[in-house]
């Protein structure tokens, strides 16, 4: 019996380790640690580079659904708790992601990123910025209720009780410091880009084996004493 218990515990430990190792955050941090930080002005074509800078919108920014903050990237999830009498689980009913072309600015110089969805050319990890929930004895806030109604989600059961709902929001806010990486491609601008007065600009691209990396986790930023 002790051997069986040990083997079960060992198997569980291995599963937990694998989940951690292949999680989005761990994966992106592991990839980013393989390369040093670069300055935008010194970027070379067809080289993989990592850059820290401030995210800036090019056109009208996106607006985060609940916090209403200006951003260039947001991910939201709405879940509802469901029970069959014996067990309960959280069911995802909304899983939405929006991203737009954006600048990364560093000491007055700018890099541009063109995210694509089909095929997806980037890999991301964003820290959760906003969470809110409601339950049987907890009414949704007016803002949360308005958001749920916008997604045609009922907040009450047939008996008039609040449903157990939760919301998470992760964004790259305009002006937020982020870390990005990818293969550098300097491009000529035949048409002017808003808020950019130069004829060429560095961009990050994906290759067959390596996507653009985008994260706002502080763990990926350069230590403060080492920033330009």
C-alpha positions as CSV (number, residue, x, y, z in Angstrom):
1,X,0.0,0.0,0.0
2,X,2.7,2.6,0.9
3,X,4.3,1.9,-2.6
4,X,1.0,2.6,-4.3
5,X,0.5,5.8,-2.3
6,X,4.1,6.9,-3.2
7,X,3.6,6.2,-6.9
8,X,0.3,8.2,-6.9
9,X,1.9,11.1,-5.1
10,X,4.9,11.0,-7.5
11,X,2.6,10.9,-10.6
12,X,0.6,13.9,-9.2
13,X,3.9,15.8,-8.6
14,X,5.1,15.1,-12.2
15,X,1.8,16.4,-13.6
16,X,1.9,19.6,-11.5
17,X,5.5,20.1,-12.6
18,X,4.6,19.6,-16.3
19,X,1.6,22.0,-16.0
20,X,3.9,24.7,-14.5
21,X,6.7,24.1,-17.0
22,X,4.4,24.4,-20.0
23,X,2.2,27.2,-18.7
24,X,2.0,30.3,-20.8
25,X,3.9,32.4,-18.3
26,X,6.7,30.0,-17.7
27,X,7.1,29.2,-21.4
28,X,7.4,32.9,-22.4
29,X,9.8,33.8,-19.6
30,X,12.0,30.8,-20.5
31,X,12.1,31.9,-24.1
32,X,12.8,35.5,-23.2
33,X,15.7,34.6,-20.9
34,X,17.6,33.2,-23.9
35,X,18.4,36.6,-25.3
36,X,19.6,40.0,-23.9
37,X,17.8,43.3,-24.2
38,X,18.4,45.5,-27.3
39,X,18.0,49.1,-28.1
40,X,15.6,49.9,-31.0
41,X,18.0,52.1,-32.8
42,X,20.6,49.3,-32.9
43,X,18.3,46.5,-34.2
44,X,19.6,44.5,-37.1
45,X,17.5,42.9,-39.9
46,X,16.7,39.2,-39.5
47,X,18.1,39.0,-35.9
48,X,16.0,37.8,-33.0
49,X,15.8,40.6,-30.5
50,X,14.2,41.4,-27.1
51,X,13.0,44.9,-26.4
52,X,11.5,46.6,-23.3
53,X,9.5,49.7,-23.8
54,X,6.2,51.5,-23.5
55,X,3.1,50.3,-25.4
56,X,1.5,53.0,-27.4
57,X,-1.6,53.0,-29.7
58,X,-1.3,53.9,-33.4
59,X,-4.9,54.7,-34.1
60,X,-7.9,54.8,-31.7
61,X,-7.0,52.6,-28.8
62,X,-9.1,49.6,-27.6
63,X,-11.3,50.1,-24.5
64,X,-11.2,47.4,-21.9
65,X,-14.8,46.1,-21.4
66,X,-15.1,46.5,-17.6
67,X,-12.3,48.8,-16.4
68,X,-12.8,51.1,-19.5
69,X,-9.0,51.7,-19.7
70,X,-7.4,52.5,-23.0
71,X,-5.3,49.6,-24.2
72,X,-3.8,47.9,-27.3
73,X,-4.6,44.4,-26.2
74,X,-7.1,42.9,-23.9
75,X,-8.2,39.4,-22.8
76,X,-11.4,38.8,-20.9
77,X,-13.1,35.7,-19.5
78,X,-16.6,35.3,-18.0
79,X,-17.3,32.1,-16.2
80,X,-20.5,30.7,-14.6
81,X,-20.5,28.1,-11.8
82,X,-22.6,25.1,-12.6
83,X,-23.5,22.2,-10.4
84,X,-25.1,18.8,-11.0
85,X,-25.9,18.2,-7.3
86,X,-22.8,16.1,-6.7
87,X,-20.0,18.4,-8.0
88,X,-19.6,21.9,-9.3
89,X,-17.3,23.4,-11.9
90,X,-16.7,26.8,-13.6
91,X,-17.9,26.9,-17.2
92,X,-16.4,29.5,-19.5
93,X,-19.2,31.4,-21.4
94,X,-17.2,34.2,-22.8
95,X,-13.5,34.0,-23.8
96,X,-12.6,37.1,-25.8
97,X,-9.3,38.5,-27.0
98,X,-8.7,41.7,-29.0
99,X,-5.4,43.1,-30.1
100,X,-4.4,45.9,-32.5
101,X,-1.3,47.1,-34.3
102,X,0.8,49.1,-31.8
103,X,4.0,50.9,-31.1
104,X,6.6,50.0,-28.5
105,X,8.5,53.2,-27.6
106,X,12.0,53.2,-26.0
107,X,13.9,56.5,-25.2
108,X,12.1,58.3,-28.1
109,X,12.5,55.5,-30.7
110,X,9.7,53.3,-31.8
111,X,9.1,49.8,-32.9
112,X,5.9,48.6,-34.6
113,X,4.1,45.3,-34.1
114,X,1.5,43.9,-36.5
115,X,-0.3,41.1,-34.6
116,X,-2.1,38.5,-36.8
117,X,-4.8,36.0,-35.9
118,X,-5.0,33.7,-38.9
119,X,-2.4,32.4,-38.8
120,X,-1.6,33.6,-35.3
121,X,1.9,35.1,-35.4
122,X,2.4,35.9,-31.7
123,X,2.5,34.2,-28.3
124,X,1.5,36.1,-25.2
125,X,1.1,36.1,-21.5
126,X,-0.7,39.0,-19.7
127,X,-1.0,39.4,-15.9
128,X,-4.6,39.6,-14.7
129,X,-5.5,43.3,-13.9
130,X,-9.1,43.1,-12.9
131,X,-11.3,40.5,-11.3
132,X,-15.0,40.8,-10.2
133,X,-17.6,38.3,-9.2
134,X,-21.2,37.8,-8.0
135,X,-23.0,35.1,-6.1
136,X,-26.0,34.0,-4.2
137,X,-25.5,36.6,-1.4
138,X,-23.4,39.0,-3.5
139,X,-25.0,41.3,-6.1
140,X,-23.0,42.2,-9.2
141,X,-21.8,45.8,-9.2
142,X,-23.6,48.1,-11.6
143,X,-20.6,48.0,-13.9
144,X,-20.4,44.2,-13.9
145,X,-24.2,43.9,-14.4
146,X,-24.1,46.2,-17.4
147,X,-21.3,44.2,-18.9
148,X,-23.1,40.9,-18.4
149,X,-26.2,42.4,-20.0
150,X,-24.1,43.6,-23.0
151,X,-23.1,39.9,-23.5
152,X,-26.7,38.8,-23.0
153,X,-25.8,36.9,-19.8
154,X,-28.6,36.6,-17.2
155,X,-27.5,37.5,-13.6
156,X,-30.4,35.7,-11.8
157,X,-31.8,32.2,-11.8
158,X,-35.5,31.3,-12.4
159,X,-35.9,31.6,-8.6
160,X,-34.6,35.2,-8.5
161,X,-31.2,34.2,-6.9
162,X,-28.0,35.7,-8.2
163,X,-26.0,33.3,-10.4
164,X,-22.4,32.7,-9.4
165,X,-20.4,34.5,-12.1
166,X,-16.8,35.7,-12.3
167,X,-14.9,37.9,-14.6
168,X,-11.2,38.3,-15.3
169,X,-9.5,41.0,-17.4
170,X,-5.9,41.3,-18.6
171,X,-4.7,44.2,-20.7
172,X,-1.7,45.9,-22.2
173,X,-2.7,49.5,-21.2
174,X,-1.6,52.5,-23.3
175,X,1.6,53.7,-21.6
176,X,2.4,50.4,-19.8
177,X,5.9,49.0,-19.9
178,X,6.0,45.7,-21.6
179,X,8.6,43.2,-23.1
180,X,8.4,42.0,-26.7
181,X,10.6,39.8,-28.8
182,X,10.8,38.6,-32.4
183,X,12.8,38.6,-35.6
184,X,13.6,42.2,-36.7
185,X,12.5,43.5,-40.0
186,X,13.1,47.2,-41.0
187,X,10.4,48.3,-43.3
188,X,10.0,51.4,-45.5
189,X,6.8,53.3,-45.0
190,X,5.2,54.3,-48.3
191,X,2.3,55.7,-46.4
192,X,2.7,57.7,-43.2
193,X,1.9,56.1,-39.9
194,X,0.0,58.3,-37.4
195,X,2.3,59.9,-34.8
196,X,5.5,58.7,-36.6
197,X,7.5,61.0,-38.8
198,X,10.2,58.7,-40.2
199,X,10.3,56.9,-43.6
200,X,11.3,53.5,-42.1
201,X,10.6,51.7,-38.9
202,X,11.7,48.5,-37.2
203,X,9.1,45.8,-36.8
204,X,9.0,42.3,-35.2
205,X,8.0,39.3,-37.3
206,X,7.4,35.7,-36.7
207,X,9.2,32.8,-38.4
208,X,8.2,29.2,-38.9
209,X,9.8,28.2,-35.6
210,X,9.5,31.4,-33.5
211,X,6.5,33.6,-32.9
212,X,6.5,37.2,-31.7
213,X,6.5,37.2,-27.9
214,X,4.4,39.8,-25.9
215,X,4.1,40.0,-22.2
216,X,3.4,42.6,-19.5
217,X,4.6,40.6,-16.5
218,X,7.1,42.5,-14.4
219,X,9.2,39.4,-14.2
220,X,10.2,39.9,-17.9
221,X,11.3,43.5,-17.4
222,X,14.8,44.6,-17.1
223,X,15.8,45.3,-13.4
224,X,15.3,49.0,-12.6
225,X,19.0,49.7,-12.1
226,X,19.7,48.3,-15.6
227,X,17.2,50.4,-17.5
228,X,18.2,53.0,-20.0
